[in-house]
Structure formats: C-alpha cells, structure tokens
C-alpha cells in the first residue's frame, strides 16, 4: 500500500497540489525508496524508462519515461 505525501511548503501554496493527496496523504514511506539512494543519474534515467515500460505493459497510462 502506497501512502501519498502532501507538502505544506509555503512555496507551493496549493496551486498545483492534487486533491486526492490532500485528502488521503499522510507521509512518505522511506522503506519504499531508501534502498535506491544514492543512485547515479544514468541509472535513475534507465530505471525510469524500465518502470514506464513495465507500467504501460500492465495497462497504466504513463507520462514521461521515454
């Protein structure tokens, strides 16, 4: 289960914040991503492409990751 994150940083002021994140978001879940740091840029770019391909293959709409 993923937990969405809602940022309350003053720079954002809610102008581009998603309502679903505001309503259901609690916090970041470090256990989902802490093993990825540090990661070189090239590896991160390749991982983004691979993840986008996998999600598209499962029928998800993905913006980016090309």
Biopython code that builds the backbone (N, CA, C, O; Angstrom):
import numpy as np
from Bio.PDB.StructureBuilder import StructureBuilder

atoms = [
    (1, "UNK", "N", (0.851, -1.177, 0.000)),
    (1, "UNK", "CA", (0.000, 0.000, 0.000)),
    (1, "UNK", "C", (0.889, 1.230, 0.000)),
    (1, "UNK", "O", (1.759, 1.368, 0.860)),
    (2, "UNK", "N", (0.683, 2.111, -0.940)),
    (2, "UNK", "CA", (1.447, 3.343, -1.012)),
    (2, "UNK", "C", (0.752, 4.426, -0.221)),
    (2, "UNK", "O", (-0.476, 4.508, -0.214)),
    (3, "UNK", "N", (1.520, 5.246, 0.438)),
    (3, "UNK", "CA", (0.990, 6.379, 1.154)),
    (3, "UNK", "C", (1.375, 7.626, 0.391)),
    (3, "UNK", "O", (2.553, 7.846, 0.110)),
    (4, "UNK", "N", (0.394, 8.444, 0.054)),
    (4, "UNK", "CA", (0.650, 9.665, -0.676)),
    (4, "UNK", "C", (1.188, 10.716, 0.271)),
    (4, "UNK", "O", (0.949, 10.654, 1.477)),
    (5, "UNK", "N", (1.905, 11.671, -0.264)),
    (5, "UNK", "CA", (2.521, 12.711, 0.547)),
    (5, "UNK", "C", (1.940, 14.062, 0.179)),
    (5, "UNK", "O", (1.847, 14.391, -1.003)),
    (6, "UNK", "N", (1.558, 14.827, 1.142)),
    (6, "UNK", "CA", (1.050, 16.173, 0.924)),
    (6, "UNK", "C", (2.056, 17.166, 1.466)),
    (6, "UNK", "O", (2.372, 17.155, 2.656)),
    (7, "UNK", "N", (2.553, 18.014, 0.606)),
    (7, "UNK", "CA", (3.541, 19.009, 1.007)),
    (7, "UNK", "C", (2.830, 20.261, 1.505)),
    (7, "UNK", "O", (1.896, 20.749, 0.868)),
    (8, "UNK", "N", (3.270, 20.770, 2.633)),
    (8, "UNK", "CA", (2.720, 22.006, 3.170)),
    (8, "UNK", "C", (3.741, 23.129, 3.072)),
    (8, "UNK", "O", (3.679, 24.102, 3.823)),
    (9, "UNK", "N", (4.671, 22.990, 2.153)),
    (9, "UNK", "CA", (5.700, 24.010, 1.986)),
    (9, "UNK", "C", (5.057, 25.304, 1.496)),
    (9, "UNK", "O", (4.178, 25.271, 0.636)),
    (10, "UNK", "N", (5.489, 26.442, 2.037)),
    (10, "UNK", "CA", (4.892, 27.720, 1.659)),
    (10, "UNK", "C", (5.082, 28.064, 0.187)),
    (10, "UNK", "O", (4.297, 28.836, -0.364)),
    (11, "UNK", "N", (6.110, 27.507, -0.467)),
    (11, "UNK", "CA", (6.353, 27.840, -1.866)),
    (11, "UNK", "C", (5.263, 27.287, -2.768)),
    (11, "UNK", "O", (5.031, 27.837, -3.844)),
    (12, "UNK", "N", (4.604, 26.247, -2.377)),
    (12, "UNK", "CA", (3.602, 25.605, -3.233)),
    (12, "UNK", "C", (2.240, 26.290, -3.130)),
    (12, "UNK", "O", (1.570, 26.459, -4.149)),
    (13, "UNK", "N", (1.828, 26.674, -1.974)),
    (13, "UNK", "CA", (0.575, 27.366, -1.706)),
    (13, "UNK", "C", (-0.649, 26.662, -2.297)),
    (13, "UNK", "O", (-1.677, 27.301, -2.519)),
    (14, "UNK", "N", (-0.550, 25.359, -2.552)),
    (14, "UNK", "CA", (-1.704, 24.612, -3.001)),
    (14, "UNK", "C", (-2.117, 24.823, -4.442)),
    (14, "UNK", "O", (-3.141, 24.286, -4.863)),
    (15, "UNK", "N", (-1.367, 25.578, -5.207)),
    (15, "UNK", "CA", (-1.763, 25.891, -6.567)),
    (15, "UNK", "C", (-1.718, 24.685, -7.488)),
    (15, "UNK", "O", (-2.529, 24.581, -8.408)),
    (16, "UNK", "N", (-0.794, 23.784, -7.261)),
    (16, "UNK", "CA", (-0.662, 22.616, -8.117)),
    (16, "UNK", "C", (-0.780, 21.324, -7.319)),
    (16, "UNK", "O", (-0.332, 20.270, -7.771)),
    (17, "UNK", "N", (-1.364, 21.397, -6.169)),
    (17, "UNK", "CA", (-1.469, 20.210, -5.334)),
    (17, "UNK", "C", (-2.724, 19.414, -5.692)),
    (17, "UNK", "O", (-3.770, 19.989, -5.992)),
    (18, "UNK", "N", (-2.608, 18.106, -5.658)),
    (18, "UNK", "CA", (-3.712, 17.219, -6.015)),
    (18, "UNK", "C", (-4.655, 17.049, -4.825)),
    (18, "UNK", "O", (-4.206, 16.867, -3.693)),
    (19, "UNK", "N", (-5.947, 17.108, -5.082)),
    (19, "UNK", "CA", (-6.939, 16.978, -4.005)),
    (19, "UNK", "C", (-6.859, 15.615, -3.349)),
    (19, "UNK", "O", (-7.060, 15.493, -2.140)),
    (20, "UNK", "N", (-6.563, 14.577, -4.142)),
    (20, "UNK", "CA", (-6.523, 13.231, -3.569)),
    (20, "UNK", "C", (-5.370, 13.106, -2.570)),
    (20, "UNK", "O", (-5.480, 12.394, -1.572)),
    (21, "UNK", "N", (-4.274, 13.798, -2.842)),
    (21, "UNK", "CA", (-3.143, 13.772, -1.916)),
    (21, "UNK", "C", (-3.491, 14.552, -0.649)),
    (21, "UNK", "O", (-3.156, 14.128, 0.457)),
    (22, "UNK", "N", (-4.156, 15.679, -0.812)),
    (22, "UNK", "CA", (-4.574, 16.451, 0.360)),
    (22, "UNK", "C", (-5.539, 15.653, 1.236)),
    (22, "UNK", "O", (-5.468, 15.700, 2.464)),
    (23, "UNK", "N", (-6.440, 14.919, 0.583)),
    (23, "UNK", "CA", (-7.470, 14.195, 1.330)),
    (23, "UNK", "C", (-6.934, 12.938, 2.003)),
    (23, "UNK", "O", (-7.266, 12.663, 3.156)),
    (24, "UNK", "N", (-6.099, 12.164, 1.286)),
    (24, "UNK", "CA", (-5.679, 10.859, 1.797)),
    (24, "UNK", "C", (-4.206, 10.776, 2.175)),
    (24, "UNK", "O", (-3.788, 9.817, 2.824)),
    (25, "UNK", "N", (-3.420, 11.762, 1.780)),
    (25, "UNK", "CA", (-1.977, 11.695, 2.012)),
    (25, "UNK", "C", (-1.601, 11.841, 3.472)),
    (25, "UNK", "O", (-2.192, 12.631, 4.208)),
    (26, "UNK", "N", (-0.613, 11.070, 3.875)),
    (26, "UNK", "CA", (-0.160, 11.113, 5.255)),
    (26, "UNK", "C", (1.310, 11.482, 5.349)),
    (26, "UNK", "O", (1.668, 12.469, 5.993)),
    (27, "UNK", "N", (2.161, 10.693, 4.710)),
    (27, "UNK", "CA", (3.599, 10.895, 4.827)),
    (27, "UNK", "C", (4.310, 10.074, 3.759)),
    (27, "UNK", "O", (3.701, 9.235, 3.096)),
    (28, "UNK", "N", (5.591, 10.323, 3.602)),
    (28, "UNK", "CA", (6.401, 9.493, 2.730)),
    (28, "UNK", "C", (6.695, 8.173, 3.429)),
    (28, "UNK", "O", (6.733, 8.107, 4.658)),
    (29, "UNK", "N", (6.899, 7.136, 2.647)),
    (29, "UNK", "CA", (7.234, 5.829, 3.210)),
    (29, "UNK", "C", (8.665, 5.475, 2.797)),
    (29, "UNK", "O", (8.866, 4.863, 1.748)),
    (30, "UNK", "N", (9.665, 5.852, 3.609)),
    (30, "UNK", "CA", (11.059, 5.629, 3.245)),
    (30, "UNK", "C", (11.396, 4.181, 2.908)),
    (30, "UNK", "O", (12.301, 3.930, 2.112)),
    (31, "UNK", "N", (10.693, 3.237, 3.493)),
    (31, "UNK", "CA", (11.004, 1.830, 3.218)),
    (31, "UNK", "C", (10.769, 1.469, 1.755)),
    (31, "UNK", "O", (11.260, 0.439, 1.294)),
    (32, "UNK", "N", (10.030, 2.295, 1.018)),
    (32, "UNK", "CA", (9.782, 2.022, -0.392)),
    (32, "UNK", "C", (10.887, 2.544, -1.306)),
    (32, "UNK", "O", (10.995, 2.109, -2.452)),
    (33, "UNK", "N", (11.703, 3.467, -0.816)),
    (33, "UNK", "CA", (12.700, 4.072, -1.698)),
    (33, "UNK", "C", (14.095, 4.220, -1.113)),
    (33, "UNK", "O", (15.018, 4.562, -1.853)),
    (34, "UNK", "N", (14.295, 3.984, 0.166)),
    (34, "UNK", "CA", (15.592, 4.250, 0.775)),
    (34, "UNK", "C", (16.727, 3.400, 0.200)),
    (34, "UNK", "O", (17.885, 3.816, 0.234)),
    (35, "UNK", "N", (16.407, 2.209, -0.331)),
    (35, "UNK", "CA", (17.447, 1.362, -0.909)),
    (35, "UNK", "C", (17.959, 1.912, -2.237)),
    (35, "UNK", "O", (18.983, 1.446, -2.737)),
    (36, "UNK", "N", (17.275, 2.883, -2.814)),
    (36, "UNK", "CA", (17.654, 3.447, -4.103)),
    (36, "UNK", "C", (18.709, 4.549, -3.993)),
    (36, "UNK", "O", (19.321, 4.911, -4.998)),
    (37, "UNK", "N", (18.932, 5.083, -2.806)),
    (37, "UNK", "CA", (19.852, 6.210, -2.635)),
    (37, "UNK", "C", (21.206, 5.759, -2.131)),
    (37, "UNK", "O", (21.253, 4.861, -1.290)),
    (38, "UNK", "N", (22.290, 6.313, -2.582)),
    (38, "UNK", "CA", (22.395, 7.234, -3.716)),
    (38, "UNK", "C", (22.373, 6.464, -5.029)),
    (38, "UNK", "O", (22.793, 5.307, -5.079)),
    (39, "UNK", "N", (21.891, 7.094, -6.080)),
    (39, "UNK", "CA", (21.819, 6.463, -7.396)),
    (39, "UNK", "C", (22.353, 7.456, -8.431)),
    (39, "UNK", "O", (21.928, 8.611, -8.462)),
    (40, "UNK", "N", (23.275, 7.010, -9.270)),
    (40, "UNK", "CA", (23.780, 7.902, -10.322)),
    (40, "UNK", "C", (22.661, 8.287, -11.299)),
    (40, "UNK", "O", (21.695, 7.543, -11.466)),
    (41, "UNK", "N", (22.795, 9.431, -11.931)),
    (41, "UNK", "CA", (21.767, 9.932, -12.838)),
    (41, "UNK", "C", (21.465, 8.940, -13.951)),
    (41, "UNK", "O", (20.299, 8.706, -14.268)),
    (42, "UNK", "N", (22.492, 8.357, -14.545)),
    (42, "UNK", "CA", (22.298, 7.431, -15.657)),
    (42, "UNK", "C", (21.455, 6.222, -15.239)),
    (42, "UNK", "O", (20.574, 5.780, -15.976)),
    (43, "UNK", "N", (21.738, 5.706, -14.059)),
    (43, "UNK", "CA", (20.975, 4.564, -13.549)),
    (43, "UNK", "C", (19.521, 4.961, -13.276)),
    (43, "UNK", "O", (18.601, 4.189, -13.544)),
    (44, "UNK", "N", (19.324, 6.168, -12.743)),
    (44, "UNK", "CA", (17.972, 6.642, -12.465)),
    (44, "UNK", "C", (17.184, 6.831, -13.758)),
    (44, "UNK", "O", (16.003, 6.491, -13.821)),
    (45, "UNK", "N", (17.827, 7.365, -14.778)),
    (45, "UNK", "CA", (17.160, 7.567, -16.066)),
    (45, "UNK", "C", (16.755, 6.227, -16.680)),
    (45, "UNK", "O", (15.658, 6.096, -17.223)),
    (46, "UNK", "N", (17.635, 5.242, -16.595)),
    (46, "UNK", "CA", (17.314, 3.925, -17.130)),
    (46, "UNK", "C", (16.199, 3.252, -16.329)),
    (46, "UNK", "O", (15.328, 2.600, -16.905)),
    (47, "UNK", "N", (16.225, 3.409, -15.008)),
    (47, "UNK", "CA", (15.190, 2.822, -14.171)),
    (47, "UNK", "C", (13.831, 3.447, -14.489)),
    (47, "UNK", "O", (12.813, 2.754, -14.497)),
    (48, "UNK", "N", (13.816, 4.753, -14.751)),
    (48, "UNK", "CA", (12.566, 5.425, -15.101)),
    (48, "UNK", "C", (11.997, 4.852, -16.403)),
    (48, "UNK", "O", (10.795, 4.606, -16.503)),
    (49, "UNK", "N", (12.856, 4.643, -17.387)),
    (49, "UNK", "CA", (12.410, 4.059, -18.660)),
    (49, "UNK", "C", (11.855, 2.648, -18.452)),
    (49, "UNK", "O", (10.794, 2.302, -18.971)),
    (50, "UNK", "N", (12.585, 1.851, -17.691)),
    (50, "UNK", "CA", (12.153, 0.467, -17.443)),
    (50, "UNK", "C", (10.821, 0.415, -16.700)),
    (50, "UNK", "O", (9.939, -0.372, -17.043)),
    (51, "UNK", "N", (10.683, 1.263, -15.679)),
    (51, "UNK", "CA", (9.447, 1.297, -14.911)),
    (51, "UNK", "C", (8.276, 1.752, -15.778)),
    (51, "UNK", "O", (7.181, 1.195, -15.688)),
    (52, "UNK", "N", (8.503, 2.758, -16.614)),
    (52, "UNK", "CA", (7.444, 3.243, -17.501)),
    (52, "UNK", "C", (7.000, 2.142, -18.458)),
    (52, "UNK", "O", (5.804, 1.968, -18.689)),
    (53, "UNK", "N", (7.944, 1.408, -19.009)),
    (53, "UNK", "CA", (7.609, 0.298, -19.911)),
    (53, "UNK", "C", (6.794, -0.771, -19.188)),
    (53, "UNK", "O", (5.800, -1.268, -19.718)),
    (54, "UNK", "N", (7.218, -1.118, -17.980)),
    (54, "UNK", "CA", (6.507, -2.134, -17.198)),
    (54, "UNK", "C", (5.072, -1.698, -16.884)),
    (54, "UNK", "O", (4.135, -2.488, -16.998)),
    (55, "UNK", "N", (4.914, -0.441, -16.491)),
    (55, "UNK", "CA", (3.578, 0.054, -16.161)),
    (55, "UNK", "C", (2.693, 0.117, -17.397)),
    (55, "UNK", "O", (1.511, -0.217, -17.321)),
    (56, "UNK", "N", (3.238, 0.538, -18.533)),
    (56, "UNK", "CA", (2.463, 0.555, -19.777)),
    (56, "UNK", "C", (2.040, -0.849, -20.176)),
    (56, "UNK", "O", (0.920, -1.058, -20.641)),
    (57, "UNK", "N", (2.940, -1.814, -19.992)),
    (57, "UNK", "CA", (2.623, -3.210, -20.328)),
    (57, "UNK", "C", (1.481, -3.739, -19.463)),
    (57, "UNK", "O", (0.738, -4.625, -19.886)),
    (58, "UNK", "N", (1.340, -3.192, -18.246)),
    (58, "UNK", "CA", (0.248, -3.597, -17.352)),
    (58, "UNK", "C", (-1.032, -2.803, -17.595)),
    (58, "UNK", "O", (-2.039, -3.019, -16.921)),
    (59, "UNK", "N", (-0.990, -1.872, -18.571)),
    (59, "UNK", "CA", (-2.181, -1.125, -18.923)),
    (59, "UNK", "C", (-2.327, 0.244, -18.296)),
    (59, "UNK", "O", (-3.363, 0.889, -18.460)),
    (60, "UNK", "N", (-1.302, 0.704, -17.575)),
    (60, "UNK", "CA", (-1.361, 2.027, -16.963)),
    (60, "UNK", "C", (-0.977, 3.089, -17.983)),
    (60, "UNK", "O", (-0.191, 2.831, -18.895)),
    (61, "UNK", "N", (-1.535, 4.284, -17.824)),
    (61, "UNK", "CA", (-1.131, 5.421, -18.635)),
    (61, "UNK", "C", (0.048, 6.078, -17.931)),
    (61, "UNK", "O", (-0.023, 6.394, -16.743)),
    (62, "UNK", "N", (1.132, 6.279, -18.673)),
    (62, "UNK", "CA", (2.345, 6.832, -18.081)),
    (62, "UNK", "C", (2.780, 8.038, -18.890)),
    (62, "UNK", "O", (2.932, 7.947, -20.109)),
    (63, "UNK", "N", (2.981, 9.161, -18.231)),
    (63, "UNK", "CA", (3.538, 10.346, -18.871)),
    (63, "UNK", "C", (5.013, 10.400, -18.528)),
    (63, "UNK", "O", (5.384, 10.311, -17.358)),
    (64, "UNK", "N", (5.849, 10.545, -19.529)),
    (64, "UNK", "CA", (7.292, 10.564, -19.300)),
    (64, "UNK", "C", (7.867, 9.173, -19.386)),
    (64, "UNK", "O", (7.198, 8.230, -19.809)),
    (65, "UNK", "N", (9.110, 9.055, -18.983)),
    (65, "UNK", "CA", (9.765, 7.754, -19.013)),
    (65, "UNK", "C", (10.063, 7.258, -20.402)),
    (65, "UNK", "O", (10.058, 6.055, -20.664)),
    (66, "UNK", "N", (10.329, 8.218, -21.315)),
    (66, "UNK", "CA", (10.612, 7.817, -22.692)),
    (66, "UNK", "C", (12.075, 7.888, -23.009)),
    (66, "UNK", "O", (12.480, 7.582, -24.130)),
]
sb = StructureBuilder()
sb.init_structure("model")
sb.init_model(0)
sb.init_chain("A")
sb.init_seg("    ")
for serial, (resi, resn, name, xyz) in enumerate(atoms, 1):
    if name == "N":
        sb.init_residue(resn, " ", resi, " ")
    sb.init_atom(name, np.array(xyz, "f"), 0.0, 1.0, " ", f" {name:<3s}", serial, name[0])
structure = sb.get_structure()
